[in-house]
């Protein structure tokens, strides 16, 4: 590659160098550019003009200098002279100074301030910047004042072929249908050249294929890639790598080039039929295989892919076309054979099927390559299995009369072993379906017998399940449903449809219908029920009532006369015999109760009791009883209320002379120690009933009458406790009739922080005379008063 680049650069620079040498003598270094315009010349006469002829003249005009040119990528040892600026004011004076401003002034371009020569100081690249806009001006060297207005001009960078073509979006990937016609467009590639497209042929590109022939071709100027060979088969080769070249200079020698790769993939079309991997398939299956289970799989391969390789399977011929079916597995594209009907090894031991695979999607452009289907033969061998017994019928219906004798045979079921071994069968009844053990079955021959008496009116149908088991293999079991219908016999007498109670009005007329009676029968004769009604023979000539058959299995009871009175007879009883038409006929006697009632003129029953005569009009006996019950209930409530009022709790201290009992009040709550802020309420010791005087106790009944005396009124809660206790003690000591009144106070918990022990005298080991309470005074001010009290008590006792 470096060698190739060196050759290309030589091809470029050699002609340029020769051209430079040839034109160098014709130019004096560089163009001399005068500022603005030249002076107008004199009119010059043309030779051959005579008098009378028009004389043509031309006025000189200034040179419009607005652009210069410089070759890009020039890298000589000296700066390149681009051009020269000159003003008309410059007549050899040395006080004129040329200055340059604008794009690249001072960096890329430098001007000689004396001569006006402009040089390119650096290597220029047209692809980076194609032109520079500068401003030149002549000024006074001494005063820097402008001698003329500034002039703007452009320096254009002339292009050379220094950029190779470059492909966009490389590498390329494209697809084309297989079997496409020659010239089918595949894709288009695009290359760009950074050189000037309007100057020369540096950016004129021509495309060609370096690799990929003879399969593909490319148009030189449009870069469209097309197929070049017909019938390219994807199944033979799916992918191609094509190398494309783009060359500038119109493809001529010395041009630069760039390459790219295009990966072309042939896409699939349905141009191949399915093909079975083998023409004959063998499968073996047991005869007890479950319906819809898979028997086997067949596969027709297709060289195509995707939707073009999808095939549908079908059974088109064979002796098992009704026993088997085939479906397509969408994942593996296999044909799955499944069982459609049960198999029986003893009936048929093998099957032959003809299976066809057909493409689902067929391309009409390639129909000539068909047919797009294939067939294969499938042989299926049925293997013998130990099958359960088979009943002669899946269900049985047996009939038996309800009066059949116990142990009589009501029917028979049969089952057989379908296997070649023909194992004997054992029969049994599933007792979960015959919980009352109504039936039995002979385990050898399957005869069903009656174990208990039947009653059609209780249960007209029985459903039991019979089990058949192979004796040689108890795991082989079959079941069959047996329905037993109980046939009816005439074993139930007819009876009244309900408990009738007839009402006869006192003002009724002879022949009036008192009651219509109907009957029911639990039996179910084939021809329906027909009942006969009659009066018992003893009263067949009843003087009061008679019956009339209505011919619809009902009978009407009629009154023979009028003038019935409740005072004479309140109730009549009429026995009626009801018979059916069964064989033998059954009959029963039922008594109709007829009440004599008082009725309105319209025949509406008002009352049917004798007591109704003495009751107010509109008030029945039931209403009277309800009223009396309410009154009694109210009286009971009043009595209970008064009794409860009298049995209120009486106070402990009574004011009358009655038998009293000792009443000891126990207080379980104990006072705390020094830290107890909730003191005991002294009001508990104060008897509110004793405020106004002495009251006797309930403990005992006093022998002597003690007249109450005026007691001292207790002081408020702020009184002295010592004084209060002394008063109560004095009253108790002077009362000969009062028993001891003890009020025991327990102090079990003294509170935290107390340095004293228990103050209870009941827990003292020694007697009161042995105790010395002087230590109480040493406990502090809180116990000073208590110590004084006990000291006073001891001094009194000593006295």
VEXMITI-564237 format. One record per atom (N, C-alpha, C): x, y, z. Coordinates in steps of 0.2 Angstrom, whole numbers, plus 5000, padded with zeros to 4 digits. Each point is the difference from the previous one (the first is absolute). Example, Ala and Ser with C-alpha at 12.3 -4.5 7.8 and 13.67 -1.06 7.14 Angstrom:
BEGIN
506649725039499650065000500450065000499850054996500450065001499650055003
! end
This chain:
BEGIN
500449945000499650065000500450065000500650015004500450065000500350014993500249944997500350004993499550034995499449985001499450024995499950085001500050025006499950075002500650044997500649985000500650034998499950014992499849954997499950004993499550054998499450005004499550054998500250075001500450025005500350065002500550034994500449954998500450014994499650024994499549964999499650024994499750075000499850025006499750075001500550054999500650005004500550055000500450014994500149954996500450004994499750054995499449994998499750054995500050075003499850015006500050075003500750035000500549965001500750035000500250034993499849964995500150014993499650074998499450005002499650064999500350065003500250005006500350055003500650034997500549954997500650034997499850034993499549984997499850024993499750075001499650025005499750065000500450055004500649985003500450055004500250054996500349994994500350064996499550054998499349985000499550054998499850045005500249995006499750045005500650035004500050065002500550045003499849995008500249955003500049985007499249995001499650065000499349995002499750064997499350004999499750054998500050065004500250064996500050065004499350035000499850015005499350035001500050075002499750044996500050075001499450025004500050055004499450015004499550044995499449985002499450034996500150004993500050054996500050004993500650044997500249984994500550044996499850064997500450044998499850074997499749984993499650044998499750004993500550024995500149954995500550024995499750044994500450024996499850044994499749964995499650034996499649964994500549984995500049944998500549984995499649984994500350034994499749994994500149944997499649974997500149934997500250014992500549964998500250014993499449984995500150044994499549984995499350055001500050045004499550055001500050064995499650024997500050064996499550055003500050064996499650055002499349984999499650025004499249984999499949945004500549965001499949945004500050025007499649955004500050015007500649985003500350045005500649985003499849975007500249945001499949965006500550025005499950005006500550015006499749965006500549995004499949965006500350035006499750015005500250025006500349955005500650015002500349955005499650005006499949945003499649995007500549975005499950015006500449975005499949925000500549975003499949925000499749995007499449964999499649985006500349945003500450015005500349945003499649995007499749944999499649985006500249935003500449974996500249935003500749984997500349965004500649974999500049925001500449974997500049925001500749985003499949945004500649975002499949935001500549964998499949924999500049985008499549955001500049975007500649955000500149985006500549955002500750014997500250064998500650024998500550005006500549975000500549995006500750014998500250064996500650014998500550035005500650014999500450025005499950085002499850044995499950075001499250014999499850065003499350025000499850014993499449994998499750004994499850084999500250034994499850064998499350004997499550035004499349994997499950064996500250065001499950064995500350065003499950054997500450075002499550054999500050045005499550065001500550074998499650044996500450064998499550064999500250065002499550055000500350054995499650044997500250054995500450065004499950005006500450055004500749985001500149944999500749985001500450014994500450065000500450024994500849995002500149955005500749995002500150045007499450035002500150035007500149945005500450025005500149955005499650015007499550054999499650015006499349965000499949964995499449964999500149935003499549985004500049945004499449964998500149944999499449954998499849965006499450005002499849965005499449954998499949945004499649954998499649985006499349994999499649985006499549954997499749965004499449954998500249935002499749954997500149935001500749984999500349985005500749974999500550055000499950065000500550065000500549995005500650004999500549995005500249935002499649954998500149935002500149974993499549994996500049964994500350054995499950065000500250054995500350065003500650024996500450055003500150054994500050075001500150044995500750045001500450014995500650045000499750085000500250035006499750075000500350054996500549984997500450054995499849984993500049944998499949984993499349984999499649985005499349984999499949924998500649975000499949934999499749965005499549954998499749965005500249934999500249975006500349935000499549965004500049934998499649955004500649975005499950015006500549975005499949935002499449975000499949945002499649964994500149935002499649954995499350015001499650014994499350015000499649944998499449995003499649944998499350034998499949984994499350034997499449975004500149935002499549975003499850035007500550035003499950045006499750074999500350044996499850064998500150024993499550014996500150014993500250074998499950055003500150074998500150045007500450064999500150045005499950074998499650045004499950074998500450055004500450044996500550045004499850074997500450055004499950074998500750035000500250044994500650034999499950075000500650045003499950075000500750035000500150064997500650035000500050065004500550015005500050055005500650045000500150055003500650045001500449975005500649984998500549975005500150045006500050064999500250055006499450015004499550024997499450025004499549955001500049944997499549955000499450024997500050064997499350024997499949964993499449984999499849974994500150044994500349984995500150044994499449984995499649955001499549994996499549955004499449994998499549965004500349924999499849965005500249935000499649964994500449964997499749964995499949925002499549974999499849935002500149954994500449955001500149954995499949935003500049954996499949935002500649964997500349965004500549954998499649935000500049974995499749934999500549955000499949945003500449955001499849954994500549994995499849954995500149935002499549964998500049935002500549964996500349955004500449944996499649945003500149944997499749945001500449975006499850025006500449975006499549975005499449984998499649965004499749944996500049955003499749944997499349995002499649974996499349995001499949965007499550015003499849975006499349985000499849935002499349985000499750015007499450024999499650015006499649945002499949995007499649945003500449944998500650005000500449934999500049965006500049945000499949954994499250004999499949984994499350004998499749925000499350005002499749945000499450004996499949954996499450004995499749934999499450004998499649944999499750004993499949944997499749994994499749935000499450004997499749934999500449954996500049945003500449954995499549994994500449974995499749994994499750064996500350065002499850064997500350014993499650044995500350004993500650045000500450004995500650044999499850074999500450045003499950075000499550035006499849955004499650025006500450055005499750065001500450045005500149975007500650015002500149975007500150065005500450054999500150065004500450054996500150065004500450054997500550025005500650014998500550035005500250074998500350045004500150074999500750025003500450034996500750025002500050084999500450035004500150074999500750025000500250054996500750034999500050075003500550015004500050075003500350054995500349984994500350054996499450044996500350054996499550054997499649974995499449995000499649974995499950044993500250065000499950054995500750014996500549985003500750024997500349934999500049994993500449944998499649945001500349945001499749945001500249975006500250045005500249975006499549975004499350024999499549975004499549964996500249994993499649964996500149925001499549975003500149935002499749954995500449945000499849954995500049935005499449965000500049945004500149944996500349955004500249934996500049955006499949944998500049945004500749975000500349995006500749975000499949925002499549995004499849935002499349995000499749944998499349995000499849984993500450004995499849984993500149925000499649974996499550034995499350005003499950005006499450005003499650075000500450055001499750065000500450054996499650064998500350054996499850075003500450054998499850075003500050054994499650055000500050054995500550055002500550024995500550045002499950075003499450034998499950075002499550005005499549955000499450015005500249955007500549964999500249955005499449965003499649984995499449955002500349934998500049965005500249935000499449964997500149954995499549964998500349934999499549955000500149934999500349994993500549964999500349994993499949934998499849955005499949934998499349985001499649964996499449985002500049945004499449995004499949945004500549995005500250055003500449995006499649975006500249945002499649965005500350015007499550025005500250015007500349945003499649944998500249945003500749984998500350024994500749994998500550055003499850065000500450055003499650065003500150025006499550055003500350075000500750005000500350075001500550014996500150064998500550024995500450075003500650004999500450065002500350044994499750064999500250034994500450065002500650024996500450055001499950054995499850065002499950064995500550055001500350034994500550054999499750064997500150065003499850074997500750034999500150034994500650034998499950074997500450055002499850074997500450014994500150064997500350014994499649974994499449985001499649974995500249934999500449975004500249935000500750004996500350064998500649994996500649995004500649994997500649985004500250065004500249995006500250055004499550025005499449984999499450025005500149965006499750035005500049965007499449965001500049955004499449955000499949985008499449985001499849975006499549944999500049965005499749944999499549995006499549954999499649985006499749934998499749975005499849935000499250005000499749964997499349995000499849935001499749985006499849945001499349994997499949954995499449994997499749935002499450005003499749945002499449984996500049944998499449984996499549985005499450034999499449985004499649944997499649975004499749934998499450024996499949964995499349994997499849925000499449995000499849935000500149974993500649974999500249974994500249935001499849975006500249935002499449975003499849944998499449965003500349975006499549985005500249965005500249934998500449975004500249934999500149965006499649945001500149965005500749975001500250005006500749975001500049924998499449975001500049934998499349994997499949954996499449984997499649965004500249965005499649965004500250015007499550005004500150015007499649945004500349985005499749945004499950035008499449995002499950015007499649945004500249995006499649955004499750045006499449985001499650045006499649945004499950015006499649955004499350024998499649955001499350014998499650045005500350015006499650045005500250075000500350024995500350075000499450055000500150065004499450045001499950044994499350024999499850044994500450075000500250024994500450064999500750005002500249945002500749995002500450004993500750025000500450004994500249934999499949984994500249934997500750004998500250054996500750014997500050074996500650014998500150064996500449994994499850044995500349994993500250074998500550014996500350064998500250004993499750064997500150014993500550065000500649994997500550065000499950044994500150065001500050054995500650055000500350004994500750045000499850085001499450024999499950075001499950015008499950065001500050025007499450055002499950005006499450055002499349974998499650054998499449984997500049964994500550004996500049964994500249935002500249985006500149935002499449975003499550045002499449985004499749954995499849945003499649954997499449985004499549974997499449985003500049924998499849965006500049934999499349985000499949944996499349975000500049934998499549965002500049934999499549994994500349984994499650004994499849934998500249955003499849934999500249955005499849945000500149955005499449985004500149945003499549975004499950035007500450045002500050035006499850085000499750024994499850074999499550025005499649955003499550025005500249995007500649975001500249995007500650045002500350044995500550045001499950074997500450055003500050074997500750025000500250054996500650035000500050085001500450035004500050075001500850024999500050074999500750034999500350035006500649985002500350045006500350064997499750065002500250074998500850015001500249975005500750015002500549964996499949944999500549964997499849984993499450024998499749984993500049934999499849965005499949935000499349984999499849954997499449975000499949955006499550025005499949965006499449954998500149945001499449954999499749995007499350005000499750005006499449954999499849965006499549955000499350045000499549984996499450035000499449965002500149935000499649955002500349955004499749965005500349955004500349944995500549975002500349954997499849935003500049954997499949935002500449954997500549985004500549954997499649944997499549985004499749934998499650014993499850074999499650014994500450024994500550045001500550024994500750015003500549974997500750005003500450054997499850034994500550054996499650044996500350064998499750054996500550034995499850024994500450034995499750064998500450065000499850064999500550034994499750044996500350044995500050085002500650025002500050075002500350054995499750064999500250054995500250065004500650034997500250075003500050054994499650055001499950054995500350075002500350044996500250075002499450045001500050045006499550055001499950054995500650034999500150064996500449984993499650014995500349984993500150064996500650024998500150064996499849984992499550044998499849984993500650014995500550045001500650014995500449945000499949955004500449945000499649945000499450014998499549945000500349954995500450024995500249954995500549955003500350025006500549965004499649945004499350015000499749955004500049934998499549965003499650015005500350015007499750055004500350015006499749965006500149944999499749955005500449935000499949965005500349945000499649955004500149934999499649955004500549955003499749975005500449955003499549955003500249945001499649945003500149995007499549995004500149995007499749945002500349955003499849945003499950005007499549985003499950015007499849935003500449975004499849935003499750015007499549975001499650005007500349945004500250025006500349955005499449985005500049945002499549985005500150025007499550025003500150035007499549965004500150005007499549975004499550055002499449994997499550055000499549985005499650045003499549995005499449964997499649975004499449974998499650054996499649974996499550044996499349985001499550045002499449985001499649994994499549965000499649994994499650064998499950055005499650064999500350055005500150064998500350055004499550025006499449994999499550015005499549955000499649995006499549955000499450035003499449984998499450025003499649935002499950005006499649945003499450025003499449965000499450015003499849955005499750025005499849955006499450035003499549955002499450025003500250015008499750055003500150015007499949955004499549954998499949945005500449944998500550014997500549944998500349975006500149945000500249965006500850025001500250005006500750005001500449954997500650014998500449954996499849984993499550044998499749984993500550044995500149974994500550034995499650054996500350065000499650064997500450014993500649974999500350024993500749975001500450014994500649974999500550054996500650015002500550034996500549964998500350014994500649964998500550044997500649975001500750044998500449944998500550024995500549954998500750045000500549955000500750034999500150004992500250064997500150004993500749984998500449985005500749984998499949924998500649984997500049934997500049955006500250025006500149965005499349995003499550044999499349995002499949985008500350055004500049985007499250005003499949965005499350005003499950065003499350025001499850065003499749995007500150055004499750005007499650065000499449995002499550065001499950025007499950075001499850025007499750074999499650025005499750065000500450055004500050064997500350065004499650025005500149995007499650015005499950075002500450054997499950075000499450024997499849964995499450014996499449965003500149965005499449965003500250005007499950065003500250005007499549965005499449994998499549965004500149934998500449984996500149934998499349974998499750034995499449984998500049944995500649994997500149954995500649965001500049944997500649965000500249984993500649984998500249974994500449945000499849954996500449945000500750014997500549995003500750024998500249964994499749954998500249964995499650014993499450005001499650014994499750074999500050055005499850064999499250015001499749955003499350015002499950045006499550054999499950055005499349975004500150005006499449975004499850065005499449995003499750055005500249985007500350045004500249995006499550025005499650064999499550025005499450024996499450005003499450024997500050074997499750014995499950064996499450035002500050074999499450045001500050064995499649994995500050054994499850075003499550005004499850075003500650035004500549965002500550035004500650024995500249964996500550014995499949964994499750034994499849974994500649984996500650035001500649994996500649985004500449964998500749985003500550004995500650035001500550004996500649975003500349954998500649975003500549994994500649995003500649994995500349935001500049964995500349935000500750014997500449965004500750004999500249934997500450004994500249944997500850005001500349945003500750005001500349944997500550004997500449944997500349965006499849945000500349965006500749994999500350004994500749994999500450065001499750065000500350065001499550055003500150015007499550045003500050074999500550024996500150074999499550024994499849954996499650024994499349995002499750065001499350015003499650044995499449994999499550044996499450015004499650054999499450025004499450014995499449985002499450014996499550025004499650054998499450035004499449964999499749985005499349965000499550045003499550014996499450045003499449955001499750005006499549955001499450045002499449994996499450035000499549955004499750035006499649965004499350014997499749944998499350014997499550005006499450034999499550015005499549945000499849995006499449955001499550045005499449985000499550035003500049985008500550035003500149995007499850065005499750054998499850065004499350014999499650015005499350025000500050084999499550024996499950074999499850035007500150075000499950045006499850074998499750035005499850074999500650044998499950054995500550044998500250055006499650015005500250055005499549985006500250035006499549995006499450054999499549984997499450044999499650025006499850065001499550025005499550044997499449975000499450034997499650055004499750054998499650045004499350004997499550005004499349994998499650065003499750044996499750065003499349985002499850035006499349995003499550014995500150054996499550034996500049974993500449944999500149974994499449974997500049984994499549974997500149934998499549964999500149934998500349994993500549955000500349994993500650055000500250045004500550055000500749965001500550014995500649975001500450035006500249955004500350025006500850004999500249954997500849994999500149954994500550024996500249964994500649965002500049945000500649955002500349974995500750005000500449974995500549955003500349964996500449955003500749994996500549975003500649994997500249935002500549984995500249935001500850004999500449975004500750004999500249954994499649964998500149954995500050044993500349974995500050034994499849954994499349994999499849954995500150034993500049954996500250024993499450044997499449985002499450044997499850065004500350015005499850065004499649985006499850045004499649995006499350014998499649955004499250014999499849985007499650055004499849985007499350005000499849955005499349995002499950035007499450035001499850035006499449975002499949995007499449975003500050015007499450005003499950015007500149935003500249995006500049945004499449975000499949934999499449975000499550015006500350015006499650015006499650074999500350054997499650064999499950024993499949944996499850024993499450044999499549995004499450045000500150065005500550045000500150055005499450054999499750025005499450055000500250074998500650015002500250074999500450024994500449954998500550024994500049944995500250024994500149954995500650034995500249954996500650024996499849994992500350044996499950004993500750004996500049954996500649994996500150054994500550035000500150064995500349974993500249945000500349974994500750034998500350035005500750024999500449985006499949945002500349985006499950045006499550045000499850045006499349985002499850025006499349995003499850065003499350015000499750065004499649975005500150035006499549995006499550055000499349975000499450045000499650005007499750055001499550005006499349984998499749955004499449974998499450055002500150045005499550045002500350065003499550055002500350065004499849995007500150065004499850005007500549985004500650004998500649985005500150055005500049985006500150055006500649985004500450055002500649985004499849985007499550035002499849985007499849935001499749974994499849935000500649964999500550014995500649964998500550054996500550005003500550054998500449974994500249945000500449964996499849944998500149984993499849934997500649974997500049935000500549964998499849964994500350004994499749974994500649954998500049935001500549964997499949994993500550004996500049994993500549954998499849954996500549954997500250024993500750004999500350014994500349944997499949984994500349944997500350024993500549964998500350014994499849944995500350004994499849954995500649964999500449995005500649964999499849925001500649964999499949935000500549975005499849985006499350015002499850075002499450025001499850075002500250015007500250065001500150025007499550065002499950005007499550055002500250025007499750065002500150025007499450055002499950005006499550045003500250065003499750064999500250065002499450045003500050035005499550045003500050074999499450034997500050074999499650035006500350055003499750045005499650064998499450005002499650064997499850045007500150065000499850055005499450044998499650015005499450044999500250075002499950054996500250075001499450044998500150065004499650064998500250044994499650014996500250034993499650064999500350054996499650064998499549984995499650054998499549984995500349994993500750024999500349984994500449935000499949975006500349945001500750005002500350055003500650015002500049985008500549955001500049975007500350065005499650005005500250055005500349975007499649955002500249975006499849925000500449965003499849935000500049975007500050045006500049975007499350035003499849965005499450015004500150065004500650025003500150055004499950074996500050004994500050064996499350035001499549975003499450035001500050055006500449985005500150055006500550054999500450004995500550054999499750064996500350065001499850064996500149994993499650034996500149994993500650024998500449964996500650024997500649985004499949975006500549985005500049935001500549964997500049935001500349985006500049935001500349975006500850015000500350004995500750015000500250075002499650054997500250075002499950015008499449975003499950005007500649975004500249944998500649975003500650045000500150044994500650045000500050065004499450035001499950065004500149985008499749945002500149975006500849995002500349974995500749995001500450065001499950054996500350075001499950035007499449995002499850035007500449965005500049945000500449965005500750015000500350014994500750024999500250075004499550054999500150065003500050005008499549955002500050005007500649965003500349964997500649965002500650055000500050054995500650055000499950055006499450025002499950045005500249975007499849945001500249965006500749995001500449994994500749995001500350075001499850054997500250075002500050025007499449985003499950025007500449965005500149944998500449955004500750025000500350024994500750035000500150065004499550045000500050065004500149995007499749955002500049985008500649975002500449974995500649965002500650044998500050065002500650044999500549995006500650014998500649995006499950055005500049975006499950055006500750025002500150065004500650025002500349965006500750005001500349965006499750025006499950075001499750025007499350024999499649975004499250014999499850045006499450034999499750055005499549965004499849944998499449975004500349945003499749975005500249955004499949934996500549974998500049944996500649965001500049944998500649965001500550024996500650015003500650034996500649955000500450004996500649965000500650045000500649975002500650035000500250014993500350064999500250024993500750035000500449964998500850025000500150034994500350064999500250034994500749995000500349974994500749995000500350054994500550035002500350054995500649974998500149984994500649974997500550054998499850064999500550054997500450035007500650014999500450025006500350064998500250045005500350074999500749994999500350054996500749994999500450035005500650014999500550035005500050074999500650035001500150075000499850034993500149964995500050024993499250004997499649975004499349994998499650075000499950024994499650065000499350005000499749944999499349995000499849975007499850045005499949975006499349975001499949965005499449965001499450055001499550004997499450045001499749995007500050055004499849995007499249995000499750024995499350004999499749935001500549954998499849935000499849985007500350035005499949985007499450045003499850054996499450035003499449974997499549985005499449974998499550064999499850014994499550054998499349995004499949945001499349995004500050015007500750015003500050025007500150075002499950044995500250075001499550035005499449984999499450035004499949975007500449945001499949975007500249934999499949965005500349935000499549964997500249954996499649954996500249935002499549965002500249935002500349964994500449955002500349964995499649944998500249974994499649944998500349945002500550005004500349945002499649955004499750035006499549965004499450045001499549975003499550045002500150025007500050065002500150025007499549985005500249985006499549985005499750065003500450055001499750075003499950054995499550045001499950054996500550065002500450024995500450065001499850064996499850055004499850064997500650034996499950024994500550034997500150075003500650025000500250065003500350054995500050065002500250054995500849994999500249984994500749994998500350064998500650005000500450064998500150004993499950064997500050014993500849994998500149964995500750004998500250064996500650015002500350064996500149994993500250054997500249994993500649964999500249994994500649954999500650035003500050065002500650035003500149995007499549965004500050005007500649965002500150005007500649965003499849935000500449954998499849935000500049975007500450035004500049975007499450025004499750064999499450015003499449964998500049994993499549964997500049935002500649975001500049935002499850005008500250045004499950005007499250005001499750054996499250005000499749934999500249974994499749944998500249955006500650005002500249955005499550015007499950065002499650015005499349985000499750014994499349984998500049925000500549974998500049925000500149975007500450045004500149975007499450015004499650054999499450015004499449974997500049974995499449964997500049935002499649985005500049935002499649954995499750034996499649964995500449984993500550044999500450004994500549945000500049964996500649955000500650034997500649975001500650034997499950014993500250064998500050024993500750014998500349954997500750004997500150024993500450044999500250024993500749994999500249954997500749985000500350034994500550045000500450034995500749964999500149984994500649974999500550044996500650005002500550044997500649954998500049984994500549954998500550034996499950064996500550034996500050075003500650025002500250065004500250064995500249984994500250054995500850005000500350024995500750004999500350065004500649995003500350055003499950015008499549965002499950005008500549965003500350035005500549965005499749975005499350015001499749965006499749934997499949965005499749944998499350005000499649955001499350005000499850035007499450044999499750035006499549965003499849954997499449965003500249975006499550015005500149975007499849924999499749984995499849935000500649964998500550034997500649964998500650015005499950035006500550015005500149945004500649985001500149945004499950015008500250065002499950015007499450045001499850005007499450045002500150075000499450045000500050075001500550035005499949965006500450025006500850004999500249954995500749994999500350054995499550044997500350044994500250075003500550034997500250065001500050044994499550055000499950044994500450074999500550005005500450064999500450014994500249944997500450014993499650044995499350005001499650044995500250074999500250035006500250075000500750014996500449955000500650004996500050004993499449984997499949994993499950074996499950055004499950064996499450045002499950064997499450035002499349974998500049964994499449964998499749965005500549975004499849955005499950025007500250075001500050035007499350005003499550014996499350005003499849935002500249954996499849935001500449985007500650025001500349985006499750035006499850064999499750035006499349975002499649984995499449965002500249945003500449964998500249945003500350015007500450055001500350025006499450015005499550044998499550025004499649945002499949954996499649945001500449965005500649995000500449965005500050045007500050065000500050045006499349995004499550004996499349995002499949935003500349954997500049935002500349995007500650045000500449995007499650045005499750054999499650035005499449965002
! end
